[in-house]
Amino acid sequence: MTRQFTAHNYPNASLTKRLLAMLYDLFLLISIWMLVGFISVALNGGEAVTNQLEQAMLGSALFVITFTFYAWFWTHSGQTLGMQVWHIRLENHQHQTINSKQALVRFMAAIPALGLAGFGYLWILFSAQKLSWHDHYSETRVVQLPRPS
């Protein structure tokens, strides 16, 4: 279900606002990861992860949970909780929420964008349109919303 936003000329969000929203979301994700870790320990008889299979399963679960966190917010409202705080929104080029495919492409492209010393994010500083690598590949953009009056 695609949500149509009103047509606008909002500028693309700055790198600073994006990073601050990511930091806010990271705190939420850490609490979710901790909950999953506690459940994992409880299911393992009070023991931490003890072998490679359990490590792989826990790592995979955390990866899927992280993707689901972002994809759900992006596809439903265009904003994670951190994005709401900093008044920024993710949208496609038709001013709509993104679809599941775009969410997956964006999430997967953000991994090397962050992993390569953050260069995919720093690209915003050099891009005429202020787009990161994952904005470009997923055909999305993060816009700065006006502050409510």
Secondary structure, DSSP 8 states (H G I E B T S, - for coil): ---B-------B--HHHHHHHHHHHHHHHHHHHHHHHHHHHHHTTT----SHHHHHHHHHHHHHHHHHHHHHHHHHTS--HHHHHTTEEEEETTSB---HHHHHHHHHHHHHHHHTTTHHHHGGGT-TT---HHHHHHTEEEEE-----
